[in-house]
Amino acid sequence: MGIKNLSHLLTLKCPECVVKKNLKEYSGKMLAIDVSIYLYKYKYNNDDHIDGLTRQVLRLLKNGITPLYIFDGEPPEEKDEVIKERIARRNANRDKQEELEKILEKQEACIYTTEEEIKQHKKKSAELKFEIEKIKKRIIKITKEDTELAKKLFDIMGVPYIISNGEAECLCAVLCKNGIVDGCISDDTDILANGGNKFIRNFNPSTNYVIEYSLEIILNKLDVSYDQFLDICIMCGCDYTGKIRGIGPINAYKFVKKFNSLENVVKLINDKSEKCLNKFTIPEDFKYAVAKQLFIDTCNIDTTKYEKVCINKPHINTLIDFLKKSAPTLHKKYYDEINISLFNYYSNNF
């Protein structure tokens, strides 16, 4: 999910931290990529995540960028409620899909004679099919086979990847914080909450432009410490705890600035001693201290074992054979581009 509506706060209060950049500006650098984001995105777009990942790697290599993909490990137990909610939504959507498919089946079985009846039948059938396809998109699930295919693609291309002990975005952020990578490609604003200084989003394999957020500029322009920024993020809403109903990103920032910390805000709400906080109530599931400790623990992950991660030489012929079988939607024009991009990258870097 990321930090709820954090980008709204940043765009409003410190637009200087949001900069459009050309990928050429990252030439010679290594960028960590939260792969789960793109597994879902590319499978959603055309039901072919290998196509999307291949084009993503090519786009990065053409710009002289070394990608380092990070796979999710086990999420913390504090995220169990969020996971249960996602499963419940998926099951509800699956039930809805089955219900609509039954209606469509009955609709298709009817016999229509007049021109108007046929016209209405076609319209209703088209609407049902459209709605069914929308629901199918909502219940997309990344399987173990999908993940293994992605790893195989990276192995053949020589692209490095790491399987995190926890959540991928956490490791991405800490690798960036510790200078092992130069930025993090993701759409998950948790990167910033986890201390990642360069957060790169809106990556599209078809263009050379992305949006970069700088944590250093954020802290400077908001005039807060990292600890206070973390308090703001938790108040906005994160995966590790419930939130205080009615407090959005603007109020979260205002209250932390005025009362110095989330702990003070909670105390004042419970005491009913501040008029501007009297309408808020701390819910039982607002375990802010636990959430904060999880973010802090992430910042202390030992990343020294990843300091020598590097790209390896690809197996071009094996790669083309693999793509013909595993990425049926990938246009053949990319086969030549694979040869050119990989050759140029390795000529310049080895």
Number of C-alpha atoms within 10 A of each C-alpha: 11 18 21 20 15 20 16 13 19 19 12 10 15 17 16 14 19 19 13 13 14 15 19 14 11 17 15 15 14 23 25 29 25 26 22 18 16 20 22 17 16 16 19 17 11 11 17 20 25 26 20 24 20 20 19 17 21 23 20 22 21 21 19 23 21 24 24 25 23 22 24 18 13 11 14 13 10 15 14 14 14 17 14 11 11 13 13 12 14 18 13 13 19 17 13 16 20 12 13 17 16 12 14 18 12 10 15 14 9 8 10 13 7 8 9 10 12 13 11 12 17 14 12 15 16 13 13 18 15 12 15 20 12 13 19 16 15 13 18 14 13 13 10 9 9 16 17 11 16 20 19 16 20 22 18 18 21 17 21 18 20 18 15 17 15 15 19 26 33 27 30 31 30 24 26 22 18 19 15 19 23 19 27 32 28 23 19 19 23 23 29 27 29 23 26 29 25 22 28 26 18 14 18 13 16 10 11 15 16 16 17 21 25 19 21 16 16 23 17 14 15 15 12 17 14 18 15 18 25 22 24 27 24 29 27 26 25 21 20 23 23 21 21 21 15 12 16 18 23 17 15 24 23 12 20 20 17 11 12 16 17 23 13 14 19 18 12 17 18 15 11 15 11 12 9 11 17 13 11 15 14 15 11 10 11 19 16 22 13 13 21 19 11 16 18 16 12 19 20 10 14 12 13 10 7 12 12 8 15 14 20 15 15 18 12 17 10 12 18 19 10 16 18 14 8 17 18 12 15 17 10 12 8 16 15 10 14 21 15 13 20 20 16 14 19 15 9 10 10 8
